[in-house]
């Protein structure tokens, strides 16, 4: 039996995680962490490279993975890399490269991207997804899941052959035996049995014919597809088996969060003056 598919649009959305400490240690710990972040890791031609800047650079280098803790040697290497980048940037500014149209456009694009990400993160934090939101979306997706069909078919090259097979069936012929003797499809040895499938996995003419058949009936007119001519019999219909809510909860959360962000952007567009 084929595994039923439960499709959710996936979106990459930044997640903010808050870490708490015992109340008595919180002020000291916060002050210490703030001091560590703001302390300069180096000074290049009078420009201080702050701890915040280095942390951001380090996360970018390591792919933003919080699971990995860099060694002291790795940190030292990254400090040197940041110094080299700063030296190169200072040289570029000295040469006036920031005024080059292409460079200026790239700088503006980066600035726009960073601000957009910051706005999205702020919105997500202020509008968390509730359990009720997740369950409602899950139920809505379940309701729209396509049915699954169990059918068999006989595939032949010529329309006349398919019409002859239909006449044989109308005269009391056995579908499975006719499939074994007449069908050129690999399913012939199983009496034309295709098992359970979703219409989306079949070519359109075949899917259209299956979904309009009554259970136990076969097509009275040959169904033409790119593979030839089909005579199709519908054996059974069922609702697709849906995965448990807990199994797909992370995907549902990402999907709902994406919808919320899209609503936020739609609201901004509705009040903006845009000319194309």
C-alpha atoms as one frame of an Amber mdcrd trajectory, in Angstrom:
protein
   0.000   0.000   0.000   1.385   3.395  -0.932   2.039   5.970   1.781  -0.459
   8.805   1.717   0.980  12.269   1.227   0.188  15.143   3.529   1.512  18.250
   1.799   2.261  21.475   3.526   4.018  24.468   1.950   7.249  24.904   3.844
   8.733  28.246   4.682  12.053  29.144   6.272  11.175  31.411   9.219  13.549
  32.599  11.959  12.666  31.294  15.410  13.506  33.290  18.522  14.317  31.303
  21.644  14.369  32.986  25.072  16.638  31.550  27.750  15.789  32.152  31.399
  18.030  32.193  34.475  17.276  32.172  38.211  15.879  35.544  39.267  18.670
  36.303  41.722  21.427  35.867  39.133  19.628  37.482  36.214  20.844  41.102
  36.576  24.492  40.081  37.083  24.389  37.531  34.279  22.730  39.990  31.897
  25.230  42.708  32.751  28.144  40.322  32.267  26.840  39.067  28.939  26.199
  42.608  27.713  29.706  43.682  28.654  31.188  40.657  26.904  29.247  41.397
  23.747  30.084  45.081  23.561  33.788  44.658  24.400  35.928  45.155  21.295
  37.714  42.069  19.967  40.128  44.227  17.967  40.770  47.768  16.764  41.664
  48.391  13.118  43.006  51.845  12.222  41.038  53.293  15.124  37.818  51.400
  14.314  36.662  49.095  17.098  35.306  45.691  16.158  32.693  45.065  18.845
  31.765  41.757  20.402  28.315  42.055  18.835  29.877  42.441  15.395  32.140
  39.464  15.993  29.237  37.306  17.233  27.267  38.098  14.094  30.276  37.332
  11.915  30.947  34.091  13.802  27.340  32.916  13.336  27.543  33.654   9.626
  30.805  31.718   9.284  29.450  28.725  11.194  26.122  28.702   9.364  24.132
  30.033  12.301  24.253  26.639  14.047  23.822  27.088  17.821  24.839  23.480
  18.421  28.470  24.080  17.471  30.784  25.867  19.891  33.971  27.124  18.214
  37.306  26.385  19.844  39.623  29.181  20.987  41.779  28.515  17.948  38.786
  28.842  15.632  37.734  32.076  17.333  41.252  33.488  16.887  41.168  32.588
  13.201  37.773  34.253  12.783  39.010  37.403  14.524  41.845  37.540  11.971
  39.342  37.014   9.151  37.182  39.866  10.448  40.257  42.112  10.711  41.206
  41.300   7.108  37.659  42.047   5.949  37.709  45.365   7.804  41.056  46.307
   6.249  39.724  45.509   2.780  36.513  47.464   3.454  38.490  50.468   4.672
  40.616  50.334   1.535  37.452  50.203  -0.582  36.013  53.243   1.187  39.295
  55.100   0.751  39.079  54.401  -2.981  35.450  55.572  -3.050  34.098  52.188
  -4.155  30.961  52.679  -2.056  29.937  55.270  -4.646  30.132  52.780  -7.515
  26.510  52.190  -8.690  26.778  48.397  -8.583  28.419  48.374  -5.161  25.922
  50.906  -3.834  23.026  48.770  -5.122  24.419  45.663  -3.406  24.862  47.552
  -0.154  21.283  48.812  -0.355  20.003  45.310  -1.091  21.834  43.872   1.927
  20.494  46.650   4.131  16.950  46.024   2.886  17.264  42.282   3.432  18.574
  42.649   6.983  15.876  45.140   7.959  13.173  42.942   6.404  14.404  39.937
   8.377  14.460  41.991  11.562  10.892  43.171  10.968   9.752  39.600  10.302
  11.407  38.320  13.474   9.784  41.078  15.504   6.356  40.268  14.047   6.771
  36.528  14.693   7.768  37.196  18.297   4.798  39.515  18.836   2.353  37.141
  17.112   3.188  33.594  18.226   1.346  30.663  16.700  -1.104  29.131  19.172
  -1.987  25.467  19.559  -5.501  26.339  18.382  -4.047  27.865  15.185  -2.074
  24.698  14.509  -5.010  22.363  15.099  -7.303  24.460  12.900  -4.804  24.404
  10.030  -4.243  20.658  10.466  -7.991  19.995  10.312  -8.333  22.223   7.243
  -5.554  20.339   5.455  -7.086  16.988   6.363 -10.434  18.096   4.935  -8.875
  18.887   1.547  -6.843  15.701   1.228  -7.706  13.844  -2.002  -9.328  10.428
  -1.945  -7.431   7.303  -2.889  -8.632   4.851  -5.505  -8.073   1.147  -6.087
  -8.466   0.190  -9.709  -7.319  -2.170 -12.414  -6.885  -1.528 -16.109  -6.189
  -3.122 -19.449  -3.775  -1.187 -21.680  -3.675  -1.817 -25.425  -2.228  -0.012
 -28.427  -5.345   0.299 -30.605  -8.746   1.802 -29.870 -10.439  -1.041 -31.756
  -8.837  -3.585 -29.426 -10.042  -1.674 -26.363 -13.562  -1.509 -27.805 -13.490
  -5.268 -28.397 -12.445  -5.848 -24.778 -15.328  -3.682 -23.548 -17.741  -5.796
 -25.614 -16.275  -8.932 -24.045 -16.807  -7.463 -20.581 -20.399  -6.559 -21.426
 -20.897 -10.158 -22.497 -19.790 -11.359 -19.064 -16.023 -11.567 -19.550 -13.714
 -11.590 -16.532 -11.717  -8.352 -16.238  -8.678  -9.964 -14.576  -8.412 -12.744
 -17.167  -8.753 -10.259 -20.032  -6.037  -8.085 -18.462  -3.676 -11.073 -18.218
  -4.228 -12.031 -21.846  -4.581  -8.615 -23.485  -2.863  -5.850 -21.491   0.618
  -4.669 -22.415   1.093  -2.992 -19.024   3.319  -4.501 -16.315   0.208  -4.855
 -14.155  -1.165  -7.492 -16.549   0.210 -10.428 -14.553  -1.731  -9.136 -11.522
  -4.958  -8.983 -13.497  -4.414  -5.292 -14.200  -4.470  -4.436 -10.476  -2.822
  -1.059  -9.788  -3.353  -1.100  -6.019  -4.206   2.073  -4.115  -3.190   5.391
  -5.675  -3.957   9.103  -5.670  -5.303  10.554  -8.943  -2.439  13.075  -8.900
   0.009  10.230  -9.562  -1.728   9.244 -12.806  -1.850  10.895 -16.218  -4.827
  13.246 -16.464  -7.083  11.239 -18.847  -6.703   8.184 -16.620  -7.282  10.179
 -13.408 -10.351  11.909 -14.857 -11.872   8.584 -15.866 -11.220   6.913 -12.491
 -12.697   9.736 -10.430 -15.955   9.668 -12.434 -16.482   5.898 -12.219 -18.822
   4.224  -9.768 -17.381   1.518  -7.544 -17.441  -1.820  -9.368 -17.991  -0.241
 -12.791 -15.657  -0.058 -15.796 -15.265   2.484 -18.590 -17.628   1.960 -21.496
 -15.445   4.029 -23.827 -11.671   3.519 -24.245  -9.612   6.102 -22.352  -6.765
   7.431 -24.484  -3.491   8.551 -22.898   0.090   8.937 -24.032   0.584   5.216
 -23.279  -2.248   3.891 -25.419  -5.902   3.015 -24.766  -7.138   1.996 -21.335
 -10.141   0.043 -20.139 -10.455   0.874 -16.443 -12.394  -0.739 -13.627 -12.823
   0.946 -10.240 -12.614  -1.549  -7.361 -12.738   0.702  -4.298 -12.457   4.259
  -2.925 -11.264   5.490   0.465 -10.178   8.634   2.265  -6.404   9.057   2.322
  -4.733   8.056   5.575  -3.575  11.226   7.319  -0.500  11.374   9.577  -0.967
  12.068  13.257  -1.043  15.719  14.309   2.112  15.382  16.438   3.962  13.837
  13.500   3.522  16.893  11.260   3.196  19.588  13.912   6.560  21.270  13.078
   5.606  21.540   9.388   2.164  22.869  10.278   3.730  25.480  12.551   6.048
  26.686   9.786   3.140  26.839   7.357   0.901  28.825   9.730   3.768  31.159
  10.564   4.342  31.765   6.877   0.657  32.585   6.413   0.804  35.060   9.279
   3.861  36.744   7.779   2.127  36.928   4.398  -0.879  38.597   6.044   1.513
  41.065   7.678   3.100  41.879   4.304  -0.308  42.145   2.634  -1.290  44.667
   5.294   1.830  46.725   4.626   1.133  46.668   0.888  -2.471  47.736   1.431
  -1.379  50.972   3.115   1.675  51.657   0.947   1.991  53.808  -2.158   3.495
  51.522  -4.800   4.181  52.416  -8.407   5.510  49.928 -10.977
